[in-house]
Amino acid sequence: MHFSRLTKFATGASLAFMLGSVAHAASVKQITGAGSSFAYPLYSAWADQYAKQTGVQLNYQSIGSGGGIRAIKSRTVDFGATDAPLKEKDLKKHSLVQFPTAMGGVIPTINVPGVKPGQMVLSGPVLADIFMGKITQWNAPAIKQLNPGLNLPNMRITVVHRSDGSGTTFIFTNYLAKVSPAWKKEVGFGKAVNWPSSGNVGGKGNEGVAAYVNRIRGSIGYNEYAYVTQNHMNYADMINRAGQRVAPTAANFASAAANADWKHAPGYYLMLTDQPGAKSWPITGATFLLVPAKPAQPERTKAVLKFFDWGYTQGRSIAEKLDYIPMPESVVKMIEATWHQDIHPTIWK
Amino acid sequence: MSANSLFASAAALRARRLAQGRRMDRLFRLATVLFAWGVLLVLGAIIVVLLVQAWPAFSRFGFGFFTSTAWNPVTENYGAASSILGTLVTAFIAIALAVPISFGIALFLTELSPRWLRRPIGIAVELLAGIPSIIYGIWGLFIFAPWFADNVQWRISDTLGNLPAIGPLFQGPPIGLGWLVAGLVLTIMIIPFIAAVMRDVFDVVPTTLKESAYAMGSTRWEVMRHIVLPYTSVGVIGGIMLGLGRALGETMAVTFVVGNAHDIHASLFMPGNTIASTIANEFTEATTVPHRSALIALGLILFIITFVVLALAKFLLLQVERGQGQKA
């Protein structure tokens, strides 16, 4: 199994060509997928370009990660998409193969009078204390200590969180659970959690959180990177695991992915939060794909993998333009090796 | 052909027509019975499905499900108290404000308004009913809530918030989201329903009744209070119930402005939630059995609340009708 990716593709392509003339069923014109709304803009942009080049259409329903998992478990779609990865046990139980397709960052968005974007810096533990309601004022000593030069107002902090279940919340709370033992014990992490502070506000979707943060003076929330850049929101920098101050940039998200230990993550169950590396943005996450390990219709799963192989290679610039972070090439190589290892060999014939 | 046989054939024709008519009657009766029972069947089926799917939550949390304010998807611990209370409070605020306003609108349209103004105002009220609730939600979130927070809320906090007994109801950060704003948006949404029904039933009061009262020297208010309202009480209560039903179940608009926190506070200014908003927020991402089951249990509770409210309304109507019977 140590072919290079290219030879594998060459063999695959020539096999497909040879078989194509014999078995007409092998030509799949439409693939279906459902799930993550975070990944929807990316997949639909990829699908648009891909259809122009190959004529293969993607029908993707953006119904949320939970819906995507349900749909692929019942095999009503060719693939499911989720922002919260399934554990290996779950993958085995439902005979699924999982891999990441793209990344994004989650960014603390703030509304503090007199503080401009990127001027404030927060650390993981302080962020956790704010969201737990333990730090309630913007001029609290813990925040002052991190921001000695900043003129912080004596203002109550209003915490804004997602009210709907969301992969963004999963990534954000996963990070807080990693850096704050108190958070891990009292709140934990998930797509929806029991938000601890009293008087906090829940907004529906990225736009709901953004609307509240923009409007409520003294508020702090969290949004996806694409949402922050496209709407020019005010945000805070973070201090990462290496103790460095980092800004939320594409390069820093990619650093988190490149430094992550994918090799020792069965089923790619790996959260990119709090990764090592001097430049790694600490609240980074990937969005994942689920395909059947023993597909009933191998040619359909194969069409799905072909689509995402195209996305990994030729779809990079599209992803970047939409403020998604493409997976590093080293990780893509690993993923494509996984396909050959874990998906039933019938699809490669 | 003799006259007799002519009569005979005419009678036979009539008999045939009658028989045919009876057959059609029976068929029609059967069809309507089926439709009527169909409603009951669907209702029963909904209850059964809700019960079955909500059962894991009820058996896991027991009666505590109704009294617990916990809502923790991480530890799979759910309680319905904050959602139930939020639903009742927001619907109560909406009804308390919408009923007098709707009454005023209907009164104006049927008794006071110049004839040329009736149609435009009537149409405007009906248009309000046609606006989709998501539009109310967006309007509430981006326009009404900020305006309310900046101009009204702190004034209320500074004045009413300091009063002894009711003060705690009006304290809290001026963020413009919470039970009160959700109740206000609901008020605007249900006014058209209640006002339109009230106007229509006020219109059917016989003119002679009102004229007699005026002839006895009654004021407009007295005519409304003692003639029109008693005459139309059944219809008025029906209209209020229609509005209350919508307020209890309204989802999107409330989700936008209620603040979405699984908390119970004394203050109407604090973020809360309702049954409908909780379901709308969490259903798509509820992957585990307890989570889904808890949400469906919430749906069942909403179903029961609505049912109880409608039953109470029916009971109230019966009392009113009996009272009228005694008077007459």
Interface residues (C-beta under 8 A of the other chain):
Chain A: I63 G64 S65 G66 G67 I69 R70 R156 T158 S163 D164 G165 S166 V187 G188 F189 G190 K191 A192 V193 N194 W195 S198 G199 N200 V201 G202 G203 K204 G208 A211 Y212 R215 I216
Chain B: A70 W71 N72 P73 V74 T75 L141 F142 A145 P146 A149 G172 P173 I175 G176 L177 T255 F256 G259 N260 A261 H262 D263 H265 M270 P271 N273 S277 A280 N281 E282 T284 E285 A286 T287
